[in-house]
């Protein structure tokens, strides 16, 4: 019985076998004749060659380009966009400023005394002026022109709108297609007088430089709506009727509009008149200080302008415009 117990298989080890208990962990046999550690994974890596000067320069250029793009993106995030009505379409620039080599100001020609860089004076016909723009809804100044005059006490500035097929009024405008109407020009203009001591900048000159009539064509292009600028004023026609200069009021003076119409102003005895076809239509009554120091504000001498030197002037808007101007 002892012999039979010694021949019984052990419960822990079981019968002897050549198959391992865990086949998945069995190690593959090494081929005969192949030394241990001779596989490619055990081979030492070759040392990397140092980059050439060309490769190093290319890498530096790539890093510089990436840094430049990142800086540009950061600057773009800091830019504050403004609505069109808040943008400053014309930069305030001194006409005698020669510090910026990138700005070329062509000298005035003909009767022009001063012209800002936004307005293009025709090279062959100095009486013709052009201006590009985008806004036809309301006057947002973009440019200015002042003129010489032979007589400081009395002068006229006559303006005629040009543009051919693009400058249509009344029934001719109504007959155009919608696309042709969208491409029309000559909607806004200011004509008046500017103080000789004030240099026009092309930006908000109407508030301080002088006294002007603002002409704004209605959407059917049948009439010009006329108000005075600065707006602390009123207009009076030949019959004595008065009209407001408040842009928000509806009782503004209206003047019939037509193609090839001659408009202008006349300055005489410190008074400014609006002209149509060479005839007086309106007189401007501006409320202003009794003297240039700004004291004793109110009407002076029945609405006459302060006793200073004046020159005929035109203020242009951010609107496509083409016109001729002559001083007599």
C-alpha positions as CSV (number, residue, x, y, z in Angstrom):
1,X,0.0,0.0,0.0
2,X,2.9,2.4,0.7
3,X,4.2,1.6,-2.8
4,X,0.8,2.4,-4.3
5,X,0.6,5.8,-2.5
6,X,4.0,6.7,-3.8
7,X,2.9,6.1,-7.4
8,X,-0.3,8.4,-7.0
9,X,0.1,11.8,-8.8
10,X,0.4,14.8,-6.6
11,X,-2.7,17.1,-6.6
12,X,-0.5,20.2,-6.8
13,X,1.8,19.2,-9.7
14,X,-0.3,16.7,-11.6
15,X,1.2,14.3,-14.1
16,X,4.5,15.2,-15.7
17,X,4.1,16.8,-19.1
18,X,6.2,18.7,-21.6
19,X,3.4,21.3,-22.3
20,X,3.8,24.4,-20.1
21,X,0.9,25.4,-17.9
22,X,0.7,28.9,-19.6
23,X,1.2,28.4,-23.4
24,X,0.7,32.2,-24.0
25,X,3.8,32.9,-22.0
26,X,6.0,30.3,-23.7
27,X,9.2,31.8,-25.1
28,X,10.0,31.1,-28.8
29,X,12.9,29.0,-29.4
30,X,16.1,30.7,-30.5
31,X,17.4,29.5,-33.8
32,X,20.5,27.5,-33.5
33,X,23.7,29.2,-34.3
34,X,22.3,32.7,-33.5
35,X,23.9,34.4,-30.6
36,X,21.7,36.0,-27.9
37,X,21.1,39.7,-28.3
38,X,22.0,39.8,-32.0
39,X,18.5,41.2,-33.1
40,X,18.1,44.6,-34.8
41,X,16.3,46.0,-31.7
42,X,19.5,45.5,-29.7
43,X,21.7,47.3,-32.1
44,X,23.0,50.7,-30.9
45,X,21.5,53.7,-32.8
46,X,23.6,55.7,-35.1
47,X,24.4,59.3,-34.0
48,X,22.3,62.0,-35.8
49,X,24.2,64.2,-38.1
50,X,24.4,67.9,-37.1
51,X,22.2,70.2,-39.3
52,X,23.8,72.1,-42.1
53,X,23.8,75.9,-42.2
54,X,21.1,75.8,-44.8
55,X,18.9,73.5,-42.8
56,X,19.5,75.6,-39.6
57,X,18.6,78.9,-41.5
58,X,15.4,77.3,-42.9
59,X,14.3,76.2,-39.5
60,X,15.0,79.6,-38.0
61,X,13.0,81.2,-40.9
62,X,10.1,78.8,-40.2
63,X,10.1,79.7,-36.5
64,X,10.2,83.5,-37.3
65,X,7.2,83.1,-39.7
66,X,5.2,81.3,-37.0
67,X,6.0,84.0,-34.5
68,X,5.0,86.7,-36.9
69,X,1.6,85.1,-37.6
70,X,1.0,84.8,-33.9
71,X,1.8,88.4,-33.3
72,X,-0.5,89.5,-36.2
73,X,-3.3,87.4,-34.8
74,X,-2.8,89.0,-31.4
75,X,-2.9,92.5,-32.9
76,X,-6.1,91.7,-34.8
77,X,-7.8,90.8,-31.6
78,X,-7.0,94.2,-30.2
79,X,-8.5,96.2,-33.1
80,X,-11.8,97.8,-32.2
81,X,-14.1,97.9,-35.3
82,X,-16.4,101.0,-35.5
83,X,-19.7,101.3,-37.2
84,X,-19.7,103.2,-40.5
85,X,-21.4,106.2,-39.0
86,X,-18.6,106.4,-36.4
87,X,-15.7,106.1,-38.6
88,X,-13.4,109.0,-39.4
89,X,-13.4,108.9,-43.1
90,X,-11.0,111.8,-43.5
91,X,-7.8,112.0,-41.5
92,X,-7.0,115.4,-40.0
93,X,-3.9,116.4,-41.9
94,X,-2.1,119.7,-42.0
95,X,-1.8,120.8,-45.7
96,X,1.8,121.9,-45.0
97,X,2.8,118.7,-43.2
98,X,5.7,117.2,-45.2
99,X,6.9,114.8,-42.5
100,X,5.1,111.8,-44.0
101,X,7.0,110.8,-47.3
102,X,4.1,108.5,-48.3
103,X,1.6,111.3,-48.6
104,X,1.8,113.4,-51.8
105,X,-0.3,116.5,-51.9
106,X,-0.5,118.1,-55.4
107,X,-0.3,121.8,-55.2
108,X,-3.5,123.8,-55.8
109,X,-4.2,124.9,-59.3
110,X,-6.4,127.5,-60.9
111,X,-8.6,129.5,-58.4
112,X,-8.0,126.9,-55.6
113,X,-6.6,128.4,-52.5
114,X,-6.5,125.1,-50.4
115,X,-7.6,121.5,-51.2
116,X,-7.5,118.5,-49.0
117,X,-6.1,115.1,-50.2
118,X,-9.5,113.4,-50.4
119,X,-10.6,115.7,-53.3
120,X,-9.2,115.1,-56.8
121,X,-8.8,118.2,-58.9
122,X,-8.7,117.5,-62.6
123,X,-5.2,117.9,-64.0
124,X,-6.3,119.4,-67.4
125,X,-9.4,121.3,-66.2
126,X,-8.8,122.8,-62.8
127,X,-12.4,123.8,-62.4
128,X,-13.5,120.1,-62.2
129,X,-13.4,118.2,-58.9
130,X,-14.2,114.5,-58.1
131,X,-14.6,112.5,-54.9
132,X,-15.3,108.8,-54.2
133,X,-17.5,107.7,-51.3
134,X,-20.1,105.2,-50.0
135,X,-22.7,107.1,-48.0
136,X,-25.7,108.8,-49.6
137,X,-27.9,109.0,-46.5
138,X,-26.4,111.9,-44.7
139,X,-23.5,114.4,-44.7
140,X,-20.3,112.9,-43.3
141,X,-17.5,115.2,-44.4
142,X,-14.7,113.8,-46.5
143,X,-12.7,116.7,-48.0
144,X,-12.8,120.4,-48.5
145,X,-11.8,123.1,-51.1
146,X,-11.4,126.8,-50.6
147,X,-10.9,129.4,-53.4
148,X,-9.2,132.7,-54.0
149,X,-11.5,135.8,-54.8
150,X,-10.6,139.1,-56.3
151,X,-12.9,141.2,-54.0
152,X,-12.9,140.3,-50.3
153,X,-16.2,142.2,-49.8
154,X,-18.3,140.7,-52.6
155,X,-17.9,137.4,-54.5
156,X,-19.8,134.5,-56.0
157,X,-19.1,130.8,-56.0
158,X,-21.1,128.9,-58.7
159,X,-21.3,125.1,-58.8
160,X,-22.6,122.7,-61.5
161,X,-22.9,119.0,-60.9
162,X,-21.3,116.8,-63.6
163,X,-21.3,113.0,-64.2
164,X,-23.4,112.5,-67.3
165,X,-25.5,109.3,-67.2
166,X,-24.7,108.9,-63.5
167,X,-26.1,112.3,-62.5
168,X,-29.9,112.1,-63.2
169,X,-32.8,113.9,-61.5
170,X,-36.6,113.7,-61.4
171,X,-38.2,111.6,-64.2
172,X,-34.9,110.7,-65.7
173,X,-33.8,109.2,-62.4
174,X,-37.2,107.4,-62.1
175,X,-36.7,105.8,-65.5
176,X,-33.4,104.2,-64.5
177,X,-33.2,100.5,-63.4
178,X,-32.5,99.8,-59.8
179,X,-28.9,99.0,-60.5
180,X,-28.5,102.3,-62.4
181,X,-30.1,104.2,-59.6
182,X,-27.7,102.6,-57.1
183,X,-24.8,103.9,-59.2
184,X,-25.9,107.6,-59.3
185,X,-23.7,110.3,-57.9
186,X,-24.1,113.9,-56.6
187,X,-26.3,113.6,-53.5
188,X,-24.7,115.9,-51.0
189,X,-22.7,119.1,-50.9
190,X,-21.9,122.1,-48.7
191,X,-21.2,125.5,-50.2
192,X,-20.5,128.7,-48.3
193,X,-17.7,130.8,-46.8
194,X,-14.7,129.9,-44.7
195,X,-12.8,132.1,-42.3
196,X,-9.4,133.1,-43.7
197,X,-7.8,132.3,-40.4
198,X,-9.1,128.7,-40.4
199,X,-7.3,126.0,-42.3
200,X,-9.7,123.4,-43.7
201,X,-8.9,119.8,-42.7
202,X,-11.6,117.9,-44.6
203,X,-13.1,116.7,-41.3
204,X,-15.9,118.5,-39.3
205,X,-15.0,121.9,-40.8
206,X,-18.6,122.9,-40.9
207,X,-18.7,123.3,-37.1
208,X,-16.1,125.9,-36.7
209,X,-14.6,127.1,-40.0
210,X,-17.4,129.2,-41.4
211,X,-21.0,129.3,-42.6
212,X,-22.5,126.9,-45.2
213,X,-25.6,125.8,-47.0
214,X,-26.1,122.0,-46.9
215,X,-27.7,120.6,-50.0
216,X,-29.1,117.1,-49.6
217,X,-31.1,115.5,-52.5
218,X,-34.2,113.6,-51.5
219,X,-34.5,109.9,-52.3
220,X,-36.5,110.5,-55.5
221,X,-34.0,113.2,-56.6
222,X,-36.6,115.7,-57.3
223,X,-35.7,118.4,-54.7
224,X,-32.7,119.6,-52.7
225,X,-33.4,119.9,-49.0
226,X,-31.5,122.9,-47.7
227,X,-30.4,123.7,-44.1
228,X,-27.7,126.0,-42.7
229,X,-24.6,124.8,-41.0
230,X,-23.8,125.3,-38.2
231,X,-27.4,124.4,-37.3
232,X,-27.9,127.3,-34.8
233,X,-29.5,129.3,-37.7
234,X,-32.5,129.7,-39.8
235,X,-33.1,130.5,-43.5
236,X,-35.3,133.2,-45.0
237,X,-36.5,133.3,-48.6
238,X,-37.3,136.4,-50.6
239,X,-40.9,136.6,-49.3
240,X,-39.7,136.7,-45.7
241,X,-40.7,133.1,-44.8
242,X,-38.4,131.4,-42.4
243,X,-37.2,127.7,-42.4
244,X,-35.6,125.6,-39.8
245,X,-32.0,124.3,-39.9
246,X,-32.7,121.5,-37.5
247,X,-31.8,118.3,-39.4
248,X,-34.5,116.4,-37.4
249,X,-37.4,118.7,-38.4
250,X,-39.5,118.2,-41.5
251,X,-40.2,121.8,-42.3
252,X,-36.9,122.4,-44.3
253,X,-36.7,124.5,-47.4
254,X,-36.8,122.5,-50.6
255,X,-35.4,123.6,-53.9
256,X,-36.3,122.0,-57.3
257,X,-33.4,119.8,-58.5
258,X,-32.5,119.2,-62.2
259,X,-29.6,118.1,-64.3
260,X,-27.0,120.7,-65.2
261,X,-28.4,123.0,-62.5
262,X,-26.3,126.0,-61.5
263,X,-26.2,126.4,-57.8
264,X,-24.0,128.6,-55.7
265,X,-23.6,131.3,-53.0
266,X,-23.1,135.0,-53.0
267,X,-21.3,136.9,-50.3
268,X,-21.9,140.6,-49.9
269,X,-22.0,143.0,-47.0
270,X,-21.3,140.1,-44.6
271,X,-24.3,138.2,-45.7
272,X,-24.5,134.8,-47.5
273,X,-27.2,134.0,-50.0
274,X,-28.0,130.7,-51.7
275,X,-28.2,131.0,-55.5
276,X,-30.1,128.9,-58.1
277,X,-29.6,129.7,-61.7
278,X,-27.6,132.8,-60.7
279,X,-30.6,134.2,-58.7
280,X,-30.9,134.7,-55.0
281,X,-33.1,132.2,-53.3
282,X,-32.3,132.1,-49.5
283,X,-30.4,134.1,-47.0
284,X,-28.8,132.5,-44.0
285,X,-29.3,133.9,-40.5
286,X,-26.7,132.4,-38.1
287,X,-26.6,132.9,-34.4
288,X,-23.0,133.6,-33.4
289,X,-20.9,135.4,-30.9
290,X,-20.8,139.2,-31.1
291,X,-17.0,139.0,-31.5
292,X,-14.4,136.3,-32.2
293,X,-13.7,135.9,-28.5
294,X,-17.0,134.1,-28.0
295,X,-18.6,136.7,-25.6
296,X,-22.1,138.0,-25.8
297,X,-23.6,135.3,-27.9
298,X,-26.6,136.1,-30.0
299,X,-27.7,137.7,-33.3
300,X,-25.6,140.7,-34.3
301,X,-26.5,143.4,-36.7
302,X,-29.6,141.6,-38.1
303,X,-27.8,138.3,-38.6
304,X,-24.7,139.6,-40.4
305,X,-21.6,137.4,-40.1
306,X,-18.7,138.5,-37.9
307,X,-16.4,141.1,-39.4
308,X,-13.5,138.9,-40.4
309,X,-11.9,137.8,-43.7
310,X,-13.8,135.1,-45.7
311,X,-13.1,132.9,-48.7
312,X,-15.5,130.9,-50.8
313,X,-15.4,127.2,-49.9
314,X,-17.0,123.8,-50.6
315,X,-17.2,120.9,-48.1
316,X,-17.6,117.5,-49.7
317,X,-19.3,114.4,-48.2
318,X,-18.4,110.7,-48.2
319,X,-20.5,110.3,-51.3
320,X,-19.5,109.9,-55.0
321,X,-19.5,113.5,-56.3
322,X,-18.3,115.3,-59.5
323,X,-18.8,119.0,-60.0
324,X,-17.3,122.2,-61.5
325,X,-16.7,125.3,-59.4
326,X,-16.0,128.9,-60.5
327,X,-15.5,132.0,-58.5
328,X,-16.6,135.4,-59.9
